[in-house]
Amino acid sequence: MRLAFMGTPEFAVPSLAEIIASGHQVVGVWSQPPRPRGRGQKLTPSPVQAFAEIMGLPVFTPESMKAPEAIAAFQALDLDAACVVAYGQILKRDVLEAPRLGCFNLHGSLLPRWRGAAPIQRAIMAGDAETGVQIMRMSEGLDEGDILLSETLTIRPDDTAATLSERMATVGAGLWPRALGAIDRGGVTTPQTGEPTYARKISPAEARIDWTRPAATVDAHIRGLSPVPGAWLHAPGPDGPVRVKVLMSTPASGEGAPGTVLDDGLTVACGDGAVRLLRVQREGKAAQAPDEFLRGFALPAGTRLSPSDSDPVIPAQAGTRGER
């Protein structure tokens, strides 16, 4: 079949690789335009664009797929189907109906649960025991299309958004050869059933840790937002609050006022139980293990972190070293 591929992040690269290997003809790859990255803010192509160029495929990077010229270029390719994986742009009906057999999307949840922008993060944050990857026929509604293929995955107790995303990308990529065969044969799709939930985009304010919640909820919040955007806390420094990202945690034993540091290993009390912080990162610093972090930033037992968005940061005990 003559195919287009539409995707942007690293999550989509295994799918493009699998589709190329399946023997179909990829006549064009669409990705978000290069964006400024790094200290020098150099324009950098997306992972999908970079991979497609290595493979010698033509790449299109329109700022908007709603632009008439972008739609016309897509329509001109006489496509049989389009494969979409985390492209990052809304597709209008003119685009969805351009390929002869339609547009198909790989989504990272078991629909209709977690429709929207952040299904992997939301599934972990909600404490879901399982999730999945599905290939669906795209419609104009938000992730409302009929399902072609599904694969269920267990969410492990130590999964972060990064580790779960990596597994989902691999499993999802493996669905494409079967899906494309089914699409070519006019395979039957199944309507979504059940009450939908929505995986809205993560806001910076929402990423702040609320220590008044139970330990299991705080732990899921931290892992679901790791590494991006990263759950964060305010720690008391000598010159005022210091923002610290928490990239990994685990439930731990201990009780105390929510937000209280309980020991010398970064165990922090929650509304019910406690969590131990296993990987933390100060602004402008590399991620660190607890012992390494505490050698340069004192948070002795009894230090109180701000327990929720509405509460002030309570200074560290007098005489602590603070930030070095």
N, C-alpha and C positions, 0 to 999 in steps of 0.2 A: 504493500500500500504506500501511497504518497502521504507522508506525515509531516506535521509541524510539531515542534516541541516548544512549550512555554514554561519557563521556570527561572528562578533567580538564585536561591541560596544553596549552600553545600548539600542540604537535605535532598535537593532535586538531582544532583549529579549522578548518583547511582542509577536512577531511573533512565536518564538520557543514555548512559553507557549500556544499560540492558536493552533498550530499544534499538540502539545502533547494532548491537550484537545479534538481535533477533532477525536481521536480514531485511527489514523494511527500509524504505528510502526516506530518510529525513531530509526534506528539501529546504527547511528553514528552522532556525532556532530563535525564539523571542525571549528577551530578558530585560530586566530593568536597566536603565542607562548607568554607565560608570559613575560612581560617587566618590567624593573626597574621603580619604581614609588616612589614618596614621598621623604622626606628628607634622609631616609636611603637607598634609591634606592633598596628597596627590590623587588625581582621578584614577580610580581602580576599577577594572571590570568585575562584574559579579562572578562567583565561582562557575556558574553555568556558562556564561559567555567565555570565560577563560578556557574551559574544557572543550566547548564547541569549536573554538578557534584552533585548538591543538588538533582536533579531529578533522579540521578542514571544512567545517560546515558553515554556510552563510548565516550570519547573525544579524538580527534586527533589534534595535534598542529604542523604540519610540518613547517619548516622555508620557504619552497617553495613547492607549489603544482605542480611545473614543474619537481621536482625530480622524477626519475623513481620509486623509492620505494614508494613515496607518491601516485603516480598515480596507482600503482599496488594494494596498500591497498584499495584505493577507488573502483577500478574495482572489487575487490574480494567480495564485499558485495552484489552483485546481486540486485542492487537497481531498484525500479520502477521509482523513480524521486528524484531530489534533489531540495531543497528550499534554495535560497541564499538571504541573507540580509546583505549588507555592510560587506562582508567578508574581503575585502582589498587585495585580490590577484587575478591575472589574471589566468583564467582557460583555459588550452589548449584543443584542440579538443578531445584528448583522454579522458579527464575528462568530457567534455560536452556530449560526445556520450556514456559514460559508462552506465547511467541509461536507462532503457528500454524506458521510455517516455520522457526523456530529463531533462535538468536543467532549473529552473525557478527563476527569480530574481525579488525582490520587489525594485522598484526604486522610489526615491522621487522627481519626477517632472512629467509633462505631455509631454512625449516624442513626437517628437524629440527635444523639447526645454530642454536645460540643460542636455545634455549627459555629463557624466564624474564624477569627484571626489567630487564636492561641489555644488550640485544642490539646496539644501535648502538655503545656504548662497547667492548664485548668484541670486536666484529668488527675495529675499528681497532686495539685493543691487541694482538690476535693477529696483526696483519699481513696480514689477509685481503685479497685482490685485488678481491673483489666481494662484494656483499650483495644485498639486495632487499627488496621489500615484498610481502606476501601477505595475501589475505583467506581466512580459513578458517572452517569451521563449528565452533563452540565445543563442547567436551566438558568433562567434569569433570576430566580430566587436564590438567596444565600444558602448554599450547600443543601438545596432541597431536591436535587435530582435523584432519579432511580438508581439503585445499586446494581452493579454488574458482578463484582467480585469482592470478597472480604477475607481478612485473616485476623484472628484474635491474638493479642499478646498480653501476657501477664505483666503487671506493674510490680517490680520488685521493691522490697523495703528500702533498698539503698539507691534506687533509681533517681537520677536527676533529669531535668529536661534534656540535657546533653546526651546522657547515656541512652535514655529511652528514644530520643530522636534518631540516634545512630542506628539502633536496632530496627526502628520503624522504616527508616530510609532503605535499609537492606531488604527487609521483608517486602516492602511496598514495591521496590524495583523488580523483585522476582515475580510479581503479579502481572507485569505488563505483557510478557509473551503470551500467556494464556488469555489475557483480556483482549489483546489485539486479534488473536485467532477467533475469539468469540465475536468481536465486533465485525470482522470480515465476513463471518457466517450469519450475521444478523442475530446474534445472541440475545436472549431474553434478559431484561432487567427487572428488578423487584422494587416496588415502591417502599419508601421508608415507613416504618410503623413506630408508634410510641410518641410520648411527649418530648418535644425538642428542648434542649438547653443550649445556651449560647456562650461561646468562649470569647468574650469581649477582649479587646486589646488591653494589655497590662499597663496601668498608669504608674508613673514614678511614685506617687503618694501611696498607692496600694502596695507597693513593694516593701514599705516599711514594716518591720516586724512588730506585731502586737503581742507583748508578753502576757497579757491578761487571758489569752486563749489557752486551751489545753495543749500539753506538750506535743501530742501527736499532730495537732493542727499546725502548730508552729513549725515542727519538723517538715511536714508536707509542704508548707508555704516556702520554706527555705530551699528545699530540693526542687520544687516545681519552678522556681525562678533562677535556677543555677544553670549556666553562668550568666545568662542575659535575661532581664536587666540586672538581676542580682538582688536578693532580699537584703535589706540594710537596717542598721541600727545607729543610734547616736551614742557614742562613748564619751565620757567626760575627759577632756584634755586640759592642760594648764592654761590654754588660751581660749577655752570654750569648747562646745561640742565638736566632736570629730566623727565624720561619717565613715562607717565600716561596713563593707559588704560581707555577707556570710554565704559561702559557696557550698558548704556541706555541714551536716549536723546528724545527730542521732538521738533518740529519746534516752534519757538517763534518770537515775533515781535521785531524789532530792526534793525538798519543799522549802518554800520561802515566799516572801512578797514578790509578786510578778516583776521580772526585770532585775532581780538581785543576783549578783555573781556569788555562787555558793562555794567555790573552791579555787585552787590554783591551776585548774585545767580547763577553764572557760565553760564550766557548767552553769547554766542560768535558769533560775526558777521561772515557771510559767504559771498560768492560772490554775493548772492541775498538773503536777509533776514538773519535770525539768528537761532541758535539752543540753547536750554537750556540743559546742561549736568545734568542728573538725578542720575547717578551712576558712580563713578570713582574709580580708584584703582592705587595707587603708587606701584612701584616695592617693593616687600617684605612686603606689607601691605595688610590688608583686604579691600574689597570693601566698599565704604562709600557714603552717601548722600552728597549733596553739602555743607550744613552747617557744617557737621562734618569734611569734608575734609578741608574746609577753615579755621577752627580753628587751624589747624596745618600746613597749607601751604597757604601763602598769594598770591592771584591773584586778586588784586584790579582792579576796572574799569580802563580801559586805558592800562592795560598790553597787550602786543602783543605776541601772540603765533605764531610760524612759520607757515605761511599759506600754504606752499607746500613743497614737497621734496627738491626742489632746493634752497629754501630760508633759510637763517640762523635764528637761534633762537634769537629773540630780547630781551635783558635783561629787567627785571621788572624795574619799576620806582624806583629811588633812595629812600632809606628809608623804603622800604617794609620789612616785617619780613622774607620772604623767608621760607625755610623748617626748621621746628623745629625737 
